[in-house]
Amino acid sequence: MPKQPQATRLASAALALALTTGGLSPTVCFAAAQPARSLPVRPPSSFADIIARVAPAVVSIDVTRSAPASPYLPEGFPGLPFFFGFPGAPDGDEEPRTPPLARVSGSGFFIAPDGYIVTNNHVVENAAKVTVRTNDGRELAARIIGRDPLTDLAVLKVSGSRFAFVTFETTARPRVGDWVVAMGNPFGLGGTASAGIVSADGRDIGEAYVDYLQIDAPINRGNSGGPAFDVQGRVVGVNTAIYSPNGGSVGIGFAIPADIADHVTKQLIADGGIVRGYLGALVQNLTPEIAGSLGIPGRTGALVVETTPGGPAEAVGLQPGDAILTLNGQTLASSSDLTRRVATAREGEPLRLEVWRAGRRQTLDVRAARRPDDRTAPVPGGPAGGDSLGLRLRPLDAEARSLYRLPADARGVVIESVSPGSDAAEKGLRAGDVIDRVGDRVVTTPSDIHAAIEAARNQGRPAVLIRVWRSGRSLFVPLKLATPDGR
């Protein structure tokens, strides 16, 4: 047998060691062992041992949620079961119909032995019932601990202990070219896995609070919320999106990096929500063309489109057309870069902005506020989680306009979420709808709506009439008011 060169023998021994060490029991946490930068550079001969270590922590998630639909109402307001005078609508005295229920499935994984599970927000959003199916076939009822739509993360909890679990690798991100395995348990059919490399880092696919890992491992449908892990079984990301150029079942995958997922899930477990810093400005990328037109070629940063009335940015004089070049002395790569950095600031923390305005640089000192939609209070009173109308509301500020793509002339209060099974859900209301009138009152803040509801309740009315704007048209919608005993 030919004698192998020493370098080849050492490389082979290192690779064998990386693939064969382990033997951990399912209830052992797979803690970070070494920085991601030291991963083997050659493809392993098999991923089977690594997958076997992680698979016990991966679960299937089945979600039941309301799916209101109605064929006779105009596009944009599906599911409103009462007469608005449109051609072909049924008689106005017809009894409202209960919307059908939709079933969706996704994946997730245990991050603690006492039953905490990470998944995607879009898997469990508006869920009326959540069931988790473990790798060994058990079906467990789950409750939602917290959701964060801005990073598409959610945390669930099931009863029990000694669950197999994994932890996030937060000491270092994998490099472009490192091996990664994408795994899930779609539709309860058993775990699926696919392998590839990290093909890009810092991808911006439209979400301001996440710089995604791009993975060329084919991601199977239903693997949203599953783990992406390295060749040592350490979770480096959470599967969240798929791009399929030809509409196929697999495609380019994107994962929420482990450091972001770890930070968000810890807050969700501790507080049920996320607190972020807030500047109160709608921004867009400072492109080379825009920078050149402003006389600052070669610069990157964020261009201010508008500021929120009463927000921190407006208070210090930030204006539309200002180009923000640096934050606390650090150059900004993009508008998303600014948004992410501000989000990490604590409420009241000072922020120094270097701004280009009218051909010269200026420095503005601003104090971060708390992002208003992160702890938005629901409409009080009633059976659906203490919410008589089933609505969670947020002010119609610059960020809400950007998030829900609302025009500049829209006025009112934005619906952030609708409780499944509520009267509002049955009437077809959804996130992004704008309420601009309740009863005979014009409303511009959530507190205006609270006051109008209380006034209607004090008058003994069984329902309150709201006017809802969506996609360029408005409709009045009557919503039932709960009685004091919640009925």
C-alpha positions in Angstrom: 0.0 0.0 0.0 1.5 3.4 -1.0 2.6 5.5 1.9 0.5 8.6 2.3 2.2 12.0 2.8 2.2 13.2 6.4 0.0 16.2 5.7 -2.6 14.0 4.1 -2.6 11.6 7.0 -3.0 14.4 9.5 -5.9 16.0 7.5 -7.6 12.6 7.3 -7.2 12.0 11.0 -8.6 15.5 11.9 -11.6 14.9 9.6 -12.3 11.4 11.1 -12.1 12.9 14.6 -14.6 15.6 13.7 -17.0 13.1 12.4 -16.7 10.3 15.0 -16.4 12.2 18.3 -19.7 12.6 20.1 -21.8 9.7 21.3 -23.8 12.2 23.3 -27.1 11.1 24.7 -30.2 12.8 23.4 -30.6 14.9 26.5 -27.2 16.4 26.4 -26.8 20.0 25.2 -24.5 20.4 22.2 -22.5 23.3 23.5 -20.0 25.2 21.3 -16.6 23.4 21.2 -14.5 25.7 19.0 -14.9 28.7 16.8 -16.6 28.2 13.5 -13.6 29.4 11.6 -11.7 26.2 12.4 -14.2 23.9 10.7 -12.8 21.2 8.4 -12.3 22.5 4.8 -13.0 19.2 3.1 -16.5 17.7 2.7 -17.2 14.9 5.1 -17.8 11.5 3.7 -21.1 11.3 5.5 -23.3 13.6 7.6 -25.2 10.7 9.2 -23.6 10.8 12.6 -24.0 14.5 12.9 -27.7 14.4 11.9 -28.3 11.6 14.3 -27.1 13.8 17.1 -29.3 16.7 16.2 -32.4 14.9 15.0 -33.9 14.1 18.4 -34.3 17.9 19.1 -36.2 18.6 15.9 -40.0 18.7 16.0 -42.9 19.0 13.6 -45.4 21.8 14.4 -49.0 21.6 13.3 -51.1 24.8 13.5 -54.8 25.3 13.2 -55.9 28.9 12.4 -58.9 30.6 11.1 -58.9 31.3 7.3 -61.8 33.6 6.6 -62.9 33.6 2.9 -66.0 34.8 1.0 -66.5 34.6 -2.7 -69.0 37.4 -3.0 -67.2 40.4 -1.5 -64.8 42.6 -3.5 -61.1 41.7 -3.4 -59.3 43.3 -0.4 -62.1 42.5 2.2 -62.5 38.8 2.1 -64.7 37.1 4.6 -66.9 40.0 5.8 -70.2 38.2 6.2 -72.7 41.1 5.9 -74.2 43.1 3.2 -72.4 46.2 1.9 -74.5 46.8 -1.2 -72.1 45.1 -3.6 -73.6 43.2 -6.6 -74.2 39.6 -5.9 -74.0 39.8 -2.1 -76.5 37.8 -0.1 -79.3 39.4 1.9 -78.1 41.6 4.8 -80.1 39.6 7.4 -78.2 36.4 6.7 -76.5 34.9 9.7 -72.7 35.5 9.7 -70.8 32.4 8.7 -68.0 30.9 10.7 -64.8 31.0 8.6 -63.2 27.7 7.7 -60.1 26.5 9.6 -56.7 26.2 7.9 -54.0 23.7 8.8 -50.4 24.6 8.3 -47.2 22.8 9.2 -43.7 23.7 9.9 -40.7 22.7 11.9 -38.9 23.7 15.1 -36.4 22.5 17.7 -35.9 22.3 21.4 -33.5 24.8 22.9 -33.9 23.7 26.5 -34.6 20.3 28.3 -37.8 21.7 29.9 -39.8 22.1 26.7 -38.9 25.5 25.1 -39.0 25.3 21.3 -37.9 27.8 18.6 -39.7 28.1 15.3 -40.7 30.8 12.8 -43.3 33.5 13.6 -45.0 32.9 10.3 -45.6 29.2 11.2 -47.6 30.0 14.3 -49.0 33.5 13.6 -52.7 33.8 14.3 -52.7 30.2 15.6 -55.8 28.9 17.4 -54.2 25.6 18.3 -50.6 24.4 18.1 -49.5 20.8 18.4 -45.9 19.6 18.5 -44.9 16.2 17.3 -41.5 15.0 18.6 -38.9 12.9 16.8 -40.0 9.8 18.8 -43.7 10.3 17.7 -45.2 12.0 20.8 -47.9 14.6 20.2 -47.9 17.5 22.7 -50.1 20.6 23.0 -48.0 23.7 22.8 -48.6 27.3 23.9 -47.0 30.4 22.4 -44.6 32.1 24.8 -43.8 35.0 22.5 -43.5 36.1 18.8 -41.3 38.6 17.0 -42.6 39.3 13.5 -39.6 41.6 12.8 -37.2 38.7 12.9 -39.7 35.9 12.1 -39.0 34.1 15.3 -41.3 32.6 17.9 -40.9 30.5 21.1 -43.3 27.7 22.1 -43.5 25.7 25.3 -44.7 22.1 25.9 -45.1 20.4 29.2 -42.4 17.9 30.2 -38.7 17.6 30.9 -35.5 15.9 29.7 -36.2 16.7 26.1 -33.3 16.4 23.7 -32.1 19.9 22.8 -29.5 22.0 21.0 -28.0 25.4 21.6 -27.0 28.3 19.4 -23.4 28.8 18.3 -22.9 32.5 19.2 -19.1 32.7 19.4 -18.5 33.0 15.7 -20.5 32.9 12.5 -19.7 30.3 9.9 -17.7 31.6 7.0 -18.8 31.6 3.4 -17.9 28.2 2.1 -18.3 26.3 5.4 -20.5 23.2 5.4 -24.0 23.5 6.8 -26.9 21.1 7.2 -30.6 22.3 7.0 -33.0 20.1 8.9 -36.7 20.0 9.6 -39.6 17.7 10.4 -42.2 18.7 7.9 -45.8 17.5 8.1 -44.9 14.9 10.8 -43.5 12.6 8.2 -40.1 12.3 9.8 -37.0 14.4 9.7 -35.4 15.6 6.5 -32.0 16.9 6.0 -30.0 18.5 3.2 -26.4 19.6 3.1 -24.5 22.4 1.3 -22.4 25.4 2.1 -23.0 28.9 3.4 -23.0 30.7 0.1 -23.4 34.3 1.4 -23.5 36.2 4.7 -25.2 39.5 5.6 -28.0 39.0 3.0 -30.8 41.7 3.1 -34.1 40.2 1.8 -36.3 43.0 3.0 -36.3 42.5 6.8 -34.5 45.4 8.5 -33.7 43.5 11.7 -31.9 40.4 10.2 -28.8 40.1 8.1 -29.4 36.5 6.8 -27.1 33.6 6.1 -27.7 32.3 2.6 -27.4 28.6 2.3 -27.2 26.6 -0.9 -28.4 23.4 0.8 -31.7 22.6 -0.7 -34.4 23.3 1.9 -37.4 21.1 1.8 -40.9 22.6 2.1 -42.1 22.5 5.7 -38.6 23.0 7.1 -39.3 26.6 8.1 -38.3 26.9 11.7 -35.9 24.0 11.7 -32.2 24.3 12.6 -29.3 24.9 10.3 -26.2 23.4 11.9 -22.5 22.9 11.2 -20.5 19.7 10.9 -20.1 19.6 14.7 -23.9 19.7 15.4 -23.9 23.4 16.5 -26.9 25.4 15.4 -25.7 28.4 13.3 -29.1 29.5 12.2 -32.9 29.1 12.0 -34.4 28.2 8.6 -36.8 30.9 7.6 -37.2 31.4 3.8 -36.8 29.6 0.5 -36.3 31.1 -2.9 -37.4 28.7 -5.7 -36.6 30.2 -9.1 -38.8 27.6 -10.9 -41.5 27.3 -8.3 -40.1 23.9 -7.2 -40.2 22.3 -3.8 -36.6 23.2 -3.0 -34.4 26.3 -3.6 -32.0 28.7 -2.1 -32.4 28.9 1.7 -32.0 31.8 4.1 -31.4 31.3 7.8 -31.6 33.7 10.8 -28.1 33.8 12.2 -27.6 32.1 15.6 -26.5 35.2 17.5 -29.7 37.1 16.5 -31.9 34.1 17.2 -30.3 33.5 20.6 -30.8 37.2 21.6 -34.4 37.3 20.5 -35.5 34.0 22.0 -34.0 34.8 25.3 -36.1 38.1 25.4 -39.2 36.2 24.3 -38.8 33.7 27.1 -38.1 36.3 29.7 -40.6 39.0 28.7 -42.9 37.6 26.0 -41.8 40.4 23.6 -38.9 42.3 22.3 -37.8 45.8 23.3 -35.9 47.7 20.6 -34.4 51.1 20.3 -36.3 53.6 18.1 -35.2 56.7 16.2 -38.6 57.6 14.6 -37.4 58.0 11.0 -38.2 56.2 7.8 -35.0 55.7 5.9 -33.8 54.2 2.6 -30.4 53.2 1.3 -28.0 55.9 0.3 -27.2 54.6 -3.1 -24.1 55.7 -5.1 -26.4 57.6 -7.4 -28.1 59.4 -4.6 -24.8 60.1 -2.8 -23.4 61.6 -6.0 -26.5 63.8 -6.4 -25.9 65.2 -2.9 -22.3 65.9 -3.5 -20.9 63.1 -1.3 -19.8 60.4 -3.9 -18.5 57.1 -2.5 -20.4 57.3 0.7 -22.9 54.8 2.1 -25.5 55.2 4.8 -29.2 56.0 5.2 -31.3 58.7 3.5 -34.2 60.1 5.7 -37.5 59.9 3.9 -39.7 61.2 6.7 -39.7 61.5 10.5 -42.4 60.5 12.9 -44.2 63.4 14.5 -43.1 63.7 18.2 -40.4 61.1 17.7 -36.7 61.4 18.8 -35.5 62.2 15.3 -38.0 65.1 14.8 -37.2 66.4 18.3 -33.5 67.0 17.4 -34.3 68.4 13.9 -33.6 65.5 11.6 -35.2 66.3 8.3 -36.3 64.5 5.1 -33.4 64.5 2.7 -30.7 64.3 5.4 -28.1 61.6 4.7 -27.0 59.8 7.9 -23.4 58.7 7.3 -22.3 57.4 10.7 -23.8 56.3 14.0 -21.6 56.8 17.1 -18.6 57.3 14.9 -19.1 54.1 12.9 -19.7 54.2 9.2 -23.1 52.9 8.1 -23.3 50.4 5.2 -27.0 50.8 4.5 -30.4 51.9 5.9 -30.8 48.4 7.4 -27.4 48.8 9.1 -28.7 51.9 10.8 -32.0 50.2 11.8 -30.3 47.2 13.4 -27.8 49.3 15.3 -30.5 51.6 16.7 -32.6 48.6 17.6 -29.8 47.4 20.0 -29.9 50.7 21.9 -31.5 50.9 25.3 -34.3 53.4 25.9 -32.7 56.8 26.7 -29.3 55.8 25.4 -27.5 58.7 23.6 -26.8 58.3 19.9 -24.6 60.6 17.8 -25.5 60.9 14.1 -23.2 62.4 11.5 -25.6 63.9 8.9 -25.0 65.4 5.5 -27.3 68.3 4.8 -27.2 71.1 2.2 -23.6 70.4 1.3 -22.0 70.2 4.7 -21.7 67.8 7.7 -23.6 68.2 10.9 -23.7 66.3 14.1 -27.0 65.6 15.9 -27.2 64.0 19.4 -30.4 62.1 19.9 -31.7 59.7 22.7 -33.2 56.4 21.6 -36.8 55.8 22.5 -38.5 52.4 22.8 -39.9 51.1 19.5 -43.6 51.7 20.1 -45.0 48.5 18.4 -42.8 46.1 20.5 -45.0 46.3 23.6 -48.3 47.5 22.1 -51.2 46.9 24.5 -54.3 45.1 23.2 -57.7 46.7 23.3 -58.8 46.0 26.9 -61.7 43.8 28.2 -63.2 40.6 26.9 -62.7 36.9 26.4 -60.0 36.7 23.7 -57.0 37.1 25.9 -58.5 40.1 27.6 -59.4 41.6 24.2 -63.1 42.2 23.5 -62.6 43.1 19.8 -59.8 40.7 19.1 -57.5 43.5 17.9 -53.9 44.5 18.8 -53.2 48.0 17.6 -50.3 50.3 16.9 -49.9 53.9 15.9 -49.8 54.7 12.2 -46.2 56.1 12.2 -43.5 56.1 9.6 -42.3 52.5 10.4 -45.9 51.2 10.2 -46.3 52.8 6.8 -43.1 51.1 5.7 -44.0 47.7 7.3 -47.5 47.5 5.9 -46.8 49.5 2.7 -49.4 52.2 3.6 -49.6 55.4 1.6 -48.5 58.7 3.1 -52.1 60.0 3.1 -53.5 57.1 5.2 -54.7 58.3 8.6 -55.9 56.3 11.6 -54.6 53.3 13.7 -53.1 50.1 12.3 -54.2 46.7 13.2 -51.1 44.7 14.2 -52.8 41.3 14.8 -56.3 39.8 15.1 -57.1 37.1 17.7 -58.2 33.8 16.0 -61.9 33.1 16.8 -62.7 36.7 17.6 -65.6 38.6 16.0 -62.9 40.7 14.2 -61.4 37.5 12.7 -64.8 36.3 11.6 -65.4 39.6 9.9 -62.2 39.3 7.9 -60.1 42.0 9.6 -56.3 41.4 9.3 -52.9 42.9 10.1 -52.3 46.1 8.1 -55.9 47.2 8.0 -56.3 50.8 9.1 -59.1 52.0 11.5 -59.9 55.6 11.0 -63.3 55.9 12.7 -65.1 54.3 15.6 -68.8 55.2 16.0 -69.0 58.9 15.4 -65.4 59.6 16.4 -62.4 60.1 14.1 -59.5 58.1 15.7 -55.7 58.7 15.3 -54.3 56.8 18.3 -55.0 53.4 20.0 -56.2 55.3 23.0 -58.8 57.0 20.9 -60.2 53.6 20.0 -60.1 52.5 23.6 -62.1 55.5 24.6 -64.7 55.1 21.8 -65.2 51.4 22.7 -65.7 52.2 26.4 -68.2 55.0 25.5 -70.2 52.5 23.4 -70.1 49.9 26.2 -71.2 52.5 28.7 -74.2 53.3 26.5 -75.2 49.6 26.6 -74.6 49.0 22.9 -74.1 45.4 21.7 -71.6 46.4 19.0 -69.5 49.2 17.8 -69.2 50.4 14.2 -65.7 50.9 12.9 -64.5 52.1 9.5 -61.7 50.2 8.0 -59.4 51.2 5.2 -57.7 48.7 3.0 -56.1 48.9 -0.4 -57.6 52.2 -1.3 -61.2 51.6 -0.1 -63.1 51.9 3.1 -65.9 49.8 4.7 -67.9 50.1 7.9 -67.7 46.9 10.0 -69.8 46.2 13.2 -67.8 44.4 15.9 -69.5 42.9 18.9 -68.8 44.2 22.3 -68.2 41.7 25.1 -70.4 41.9 28.2 -68.6 42.3 31.6 -68.8 38.6 32.1 -67.0 38.0 28.8 -69.9 36.7 26.8 
